[in-house]
Amino acid sequence: VHPSDLAAAIDHTLLKADATADDIEKLCDEARQYRFATVCVNPVWVLLCAARLDGSGVAVCSVVGFPLGADDPETKALAARRAVQDGATEIDMVIALGHLKGGDDEALFGDIAAVRRETLGLACLKVILETSLLTDAQKVRACETACRAGVDFVKTSTGFAAGGATEADVALLRKTVGTNVGVKASGGIKDRATAEAMLAAGANRIGTSSGVAIVTG
């Protein structure tokens, strides 16, 4: 994979609680320099990023229900709407894991659909499954429910749980969603070899806070 192709698949991510405006501005400037797909930031920084990246070709991605996924659907929908108003064109939402693990697929569907309604035609919607907490059967059900809700991507992890992306999980997600839905590998991807392995396994987007190191070697 050519470095420029790799950069175009990276969501340049900074979701730490203690990130400052200076940190976020540096993130944006790096994303512009290396031509990453997006910057991925918490909602409080969307306005700043949208202004700083205006005209750069780098999109702004924000998170909803992050990192636990345990907000009610109405709250998630409102958060998504606000992020879009502030200039986000991609939304990464954490699913309601308790519904999935408890077998309530209709509640899980409602959770995702509430955010899909707010983003449809306005923003790319990625849903975070937190694969390290799930069985393979649960991962498949989550993908199937997300696809039924009309999402654009399924994503492995928040990066805030015990485990992150694995090649096996990426391959399973890709097999389940087919070719019309994207797969984002996220969590613990810190070097170029790992990033390329995730792409080879079926990912078409990489979420990482190590984007500069990955593309510069």
C-alpha positions as a Markdown table, in Angstrom:
| # | Residue | x | y | z |
|---|---|---|---|---|
| 1 | Val | 0.0 | 0.0 | 0.0 |
| 2 | His | 1.4 | 3.4 | -1.0 |
| 3 | Pro | 1.7 | 5.8 | 1.9 |
| 4 | Ser | -0.7 | 8.3 | 0.2 |
| 5 | Asp | -3.3 | 5.5 | -0.3 |
| 6 | Leu | -2.8 | 4.5 | 3.4 |
| 7 | Ala | -3.3 | 8.1 | 4.5 |
| 8 | Ala | -6.5 | 8.4 | 2.6 |
| 9 | Ala | -7.9 | 5.5 | 4.6 |
| 10 | Ile | -7.0 | 6.9 | 8.1 |
| 11 | Asp | -9.3 | 8.7 | 10.5 |
| 12 | His | -6.7 | 10.8 | 12.4 |
| 13 | Thr | -8.0 | 10.4 | 16.0 |
| 14 | Leu | -7.8 | 12.2 | 19.3 |
| 15 | Leu | -10.5 | 11.3 | 21.7 |
| 16 | Lys | -8.6 | 11.6 | 25.0 |
| 17 | Ala | -10.5 | 13.5 | 27.7 |
| 18 | Asp | -7.7 | 15.9 | 28.4 |
| 19 | Ala | -7.0 | 17.0 | 24.8 |
| 20 | Thr | -6.7 | 20.8 | 24.5 |
| 21 | Ala | -7.6 | 23.2 | 21.7 |
| 22 | Asp | -3.9 | 23.3 | 20.9 |
| 23 | Asp | -3.8 | 19.5 | 20.6 |
| 24 | Ile | -6.8 | 19.5 | 18.3 |
| 25 | Glu | -5.4 | 22.3 | 16.1 |
| 26 | Lys | -2.2 | 20.2 | 15.7 |
| 27 | Leu | -4.3 | 17.2 | 14.8 |
| 28 | Cys | -6.0 | 19.2 | 12.1 |
| 29 | Asp | -2.8 | 20.5 | 10.7 |
| 30 | Glu | -1.3 | 17.0 | 10.6 |
| 31 | Ala | -4.4 | 15.7 | 8.8 |
| 32 | Arg | -4.1 | 18.5 | 6.2 |
| 33 | Gln | -0.4 | 17.8 | 5.7 |
| 34 | Tyr | -0.7 | 14.1 | 5.3 |
| 35 | Arg | -4.1 | 14.1 | 3.6 |
| 36 | Phe | -5.9 | 11.8 | 6.1 |
| 37 | Ala | -9.5 | 11.0 | 5.4 |
| 38 | Thr | -10.8 | 12.7 | 8.6 |
| 39 | Val | -10.0 | 13.9 | 12.0 |
| 40 | Cys | -12.0 | 12.0 | 14.6 |
| 41 | Val | -12.7 | 14.1 | 17.7 |
| 42 | Asn | -15.1 | 14.5 | 20.6 |
| 43 | Pro | -18.2 | 16.7 | 19.9 |
| 44 | Val | -16.9 | 19.7 | 21.8 |
| 45 | Trp | -14.1 | 20.2 | 19.1 |
| 46 | Val | -16.2 | 19.8 | 15.9 |
| 47 | Leu | -16.7 | 23.5 | 15.4 |
| 48 | Leu | -13.0 | 24.2 | 15.8 |
| 49 | Cys | -12.0 | 21.4 | 13.4 |
| 50 | Ala | -14.6 | 22.3 | 10.8 |
| 51 | Ala | -13.3 | 25.9 | 10.7 |
| 52 | Arg | -9.6 | 24.9 | 10.7 |
| 53 | Leu | -10.1 | 22.3 | 8.0 |
| 54 | Asp | -12.4 | 24.3 | 5.7 |
| 55 | Gly | -11.4 | 23.7 | 2.1 |
| 56 | Ser | -8.7 | 21.2 | 3.0 |
| 57 | Gly | -10.5 | 18.0 | 1.7 |
| 58 | Val | -10.2 | 16.5 | 5.2 |
| 59 | Ala | -13.6 | 15.7 | 6.8 |
| 60 | Val | -14.6 | 16.0 | 10.4 |
| 61 | Cys | -15.7 | 12.9 | 12.2 |
| 62 | Ser | -17.3 | 13.0 | 15.7 |
| 63 | Val | -18.4 | 10.4 | 18.2 |
| 64 | Val | -21.9 | 9.7 | 19.7 |
| 65 | Gly | -22.6 | 7.7 | 22.9 |
| 66 | Phe | -18.9 | 7.5 | 23.4 |
| 67 | Pro | -17.3 | 5.3 | 24.8 |
| 68 | Leu | -20.0 | 3.3 | 26.5 |
| 69 | Gly | -22.9 | 3.4 | 24.1 |
| 70 | Ala | -25.3 | 3.6 | 27.1 |
| 71 | Asp | -27.2 | 6.8 | 26.3 |
| 72 | Asp | -30.8 | 6.5 | 25.3 |
| 73 | Pro | -31.6 | 6.8 | 21.6 |
| 74 | Glu | -33.1 | 10.3 | 21.9 |
| 75 | Thr | -29.9 | 11.6 | 23.5 |
| 76 | Lys | -27.7 | 9.9 | 20.8 |
| 77 | Ala | -29.9 | 11.4 | 18.1 |
| 78 | Leu | -29.7 | 14.9 | 19.5 |
| 79 | Ala | -25.9 | 14.6 | 19.9 |
| 80 | Ala | -25.6 | 13.4 | 16.3 |
| 81 | Arg | -27.8 | 16.3 | 15.0 |
| 82 | Arg | -25.7 | 18.8 | 16.9 |
| 83 | Ala | -22.4 | 17.4 | 15.6 |
| 84 | Val | -23.7 | 17.6 | 12.0 |
| 85 | Gln | -24.9 | 21.2 | 12.6 |
| 86 | Asp | -21.4 | 22.0 | 13.9 |
| 87 | Gly | -19.8 | 20.6 | 10.7 |
| 88 | Ala | -19.2 | 16.9 | 11.2 |
| 89 | Thr | -19.8 | 14.8 | 8.0 |
| 90 | Glu | -19.0 | 11.5 | 9.7 |
| 91 | Ile | -20.5 | 10.1 | 12.9 |
| 92 | Asp | -19.1 | 7.2 | 14.9 |
| 93 | Met | -21.7 | 6.0 | 17.3 |
| 94 | Val | -21.3 | 3.3 | 20.0 |
| 95 | Ile | -24.1 | 0.8 | 20.0 |
| 96 | Ala | -26.2 | -0.1 | 23.1 |
| 97 | Leu | -24.1 | -3.1 | 24.0 |
| 98 | Gly | -26.5 | -4.2 | 26.7 |
| 99 | His | -29.3 | -4.6 | 24.2 |
| 100 | Leu | -27.1 | -6.7 | 22.0 |
| 101 | Lys | -25.7 | -8.9 | 24.7 |
| 102 | Gly | -29.2 | -9.3 | 26.2 |
| 103 | Gly | -30.6 | -10.5 | 22.9 |
| 104 | Asp | -32.9 | -7.5 | 22.3 |
| 105 | Asp | -32.2 | -6.9 | 18.7 |
| 106 | Glu | -35.3 | -4.6 | 18.2 |
| 107 | Ala | -34.0 | -2.2 | 21.0 |
| 108 | Leu | -30.6 | -2.3 | 19.3 |
| 109 | Phe | -32.2 | -1.5 | 16.0 |
| 110 | Gly | -34.0 | 1.4 | 17.5 |
| 111 | Asp | -30.8 | 2.7 | 19.0 |
| 112 | Ile | -29.0 | 2.8 | 15.7 |
| 113 | Ala | -32.0 | 3.9 | 13.7 |
| 114 | Ala | -32.5 | 7.0 | 15.8 |
| 115 | Val | -29.0 | 8.2 | 14.9 |
| 116 | Arg | -29.4 | 7.1 | 11.2 |
| 117 | Arg | -32.5 | 9.3 | 11.0 |
| 118 | Glu | -30.5 | 12.4 | 12.0 |
| 119 | Thr | -27.6 | 11.6 | 9.7 |
| 120 | Leu | -29.2 | 10.3 | 6.6 |
| 121 | Gly | -28.1 | 12.3 | 3.6 |
| 122 | Leu | -26.0 | 14.5 | 5.9 |
| 123 | Ala | -23.3 | 12.4 | 7.4 |
| 124 | Cys | -21.6 | 9.0 | 7.0 |
| 125 | Leu | -22.7 | 6.8 | 9.9 |
| 126 | Lys | -20.3 | 4.3 | 11.4 |
| 127 | Val | -21.4 | 2.0 | 14.3 |
| 128 | Ile | -18.9 | 0.8 | 16.9 |
| 129 | Leu | -19.4 | -2.7 | 18.1 |
| 130 | Glu | -16.7 | -3.0 | 20.7 |
| 131 | Thr | -15.7 | -6.5 | 19.4 |
| 132 | Ser | -13.5 | -7.4 | 22.3 |
| 133 | Leu | -16.6 | -7.7 | 24.5 |
| 134 | Leu | -18.6 | -9.8 | 22.1 |
| 135 | Thr | -18.8 | -13.4 | 20.9 |
| 136 | Asp | -18.6 | -14.0 | 17.2 |
| 137 | Ala | -22.3 | -14.7 | 17.1 |
| 138 | Gln | -23.0 | -11.3 | 18.7 |
| 139 | Lys | -20.7 | -9.6 | 16.3 |
| 140 | Val | -22.6 | -11.1 | 13.4 |
| 141 | Arg | -26.0 | -10.1 | 14.9 |
| 142 | Ala | -24.7 | -6.6 | 15.5 |
| 143 | Cys | -23.6 | -6.3 | 11.9 |
| 144 | Glu | -26.9 | -7.6 | 10.6 |
| 145 | Thr | -28.9 | -5.2 | 12.8 |
| 146 | Ala | -26.7 | -2.3 | 11.8 |
| 147 | Cys | -27.1 | -3.1 | 8.1 |
| 148 | Arg | -30.9 | -3.3 | 8.6 |
| 149 | Ala | -30.7 | 0.2 | 10.0 |
| 150 | Gly | -28.9 | 1.4 | 6.9 |
| 151 | Val | -25.5 | 2.3 | 8.3 |
| 152 | Asp | -22.5 | 3.1 | 6.1 |
| 153 | Phe | -19.8 | 1.4 | 8.2 |
| 154 | Val | -19.3 | -1.0 | 11.0 |
| 155 | Lys | -16.3 | -0.4 | 13.3 |
| 156 | Thr | -14.5 | -2.7 | 15.6 |
| 157 | Ser | -13.7 | -0.8 | 18.7 |
| 158 | Thr | -13.6 | 2.5 | 20.7 |
| 159 | Gly | -10.0 | 2.0 | 21.7 |
| 160 | Phe | -11.2 | 2.5 | 25.3 |
| 161 | Ala | -12.0 | -1.1 | 26.1 |
| 162 | Ala | -9.7 | -4.0 | 27.0 |
| 163 | Gly | -9.0 | -5.0 | 23.4 |
| 164 | Gly | -9.0 | -3.4 | 19.9 |
| 165 | Ala | -9.1 | -4.5 | 16.3 |
| 166 | Thr | -7.9 | -7.9 | 15.2 |
| 167 | Glu | -7.6 | -9.3 | 11.7 |
| 168 | Ala | -10.0 | -12.0 | 12.5 |
| 169 | Asp | -12.7 | -9.6 | 13.6 |
| 170 | Val | -12.2 | -7.4 | 10.6 |
| 171 | Ala | -12.5 | -10.4 | 8.3 |
| 172 | Leu | -15.7 | -11.5 | 10.1 |
| 173 | Leu | -17.2 | -8.1 | 9.9 |
| 174 | Arg | -16.4 | -7.8 | 6.2 |
| 175 | Lys | -17.8 | -11.3 | 5.5 |
| 176 | Thr | -21.0 | -10.4 | 7.4 |
| 177 | Val | -21.7 | -7.0 | 5.9 |
| 178 | Gly | -20.7 | -7.8 | 2.3 |
| 179 | Thr | -19.3 | -5.2 | -0.1 |
| 180 | Asn | -21.8 | -2.4 | 0.2 |
| 181 | Val | -21.0 | -1.4 | 3.8 |
| 182 | Gly | -17.6 | -0.2 | 5.0 |
| 183 | Val | -15.5 | -1.8 | 7.8 |
| 184 | Lys | -13.4 | 0.5 | 10.1 |
| 185 | Ala | -10.6 | -1.1 | 12.1 |
| 186 | Ser | -9.9 | 0.8 | 15.3 |
| 187 | Gly | -8.1 | 0.2 | 18.6 |
| 188 | Gly | -4.4 | -0.6 | 19.0 |
| 189 | Ile | -3.3 | 0.1 | 15.5 |
| 190 | Lys | 0.0 | 1.8 | 16.0 |
| 191 | Asp | 2.3 | 0.8 | 13.1 |
| 192 | Arg | 2.2 | 0.5 | 9.3 |
| 193 | Ala | 2.4 | -3.3 | 9.2 |
| 194 | Thr | -0.7 | -3.6 | 11.5 |
| 195 | Ala | -2.6 | -1.0 | 9.5 |
| 196 | Glu | -1.8 | -2.8 | 6.2 |
| 197 | Ala | -2.8 | -6.1 | 7.7 |
| 198 | Met | -6.2 | -4.6 | 8.7 |
| 199 | Leu | -6.7 | -3.4 | 5.1 |
| 200 | Ala | -5.8 | -6.8 | 3.8 |
| 201 | Ala | -8.3 | -8.4 | 6.1 |
| 202 | Gly | -11.1 | -6.3 | 4.7 |
| 203 | Ala | -11.0 | -2.9 | 6.4 |
| 204 | Asn | -11.4 | 0.2 | 4.2 |
| 205 | Arg | -10.9 | 2.7 | 7.0 |
| 206 | Ile | -8.4 | 2.8 | 9.9 |
| 207 | Gly | -9.0 | 4.6 | 13.1 |
| 208 | Thr | -5.7 | 5.5 | 14.9 |
| 209 | Ser | -4.0 | 8.1 | 16.9 |
| 210 | Ser | -0.7 | 7.0 | 15.4 |
| 211 | Gly | -1.5 | 8.1 | 11.8 |
| 212 | Val | 1.6 | 10.2 | 11.4 |
| 213 | Ala | 3.9 | 7.4 | 12.6 |
| 214 | Ile | 2.1 | 4.9 | 10.3 |
| 215 | Val | 2.5 | 6.9 | 7.1 |
| 216 | Thr | 6.0 | 8.2 | 7.8 |
| 217 | Gly | 7.3 | 4.8 | 9.0 |
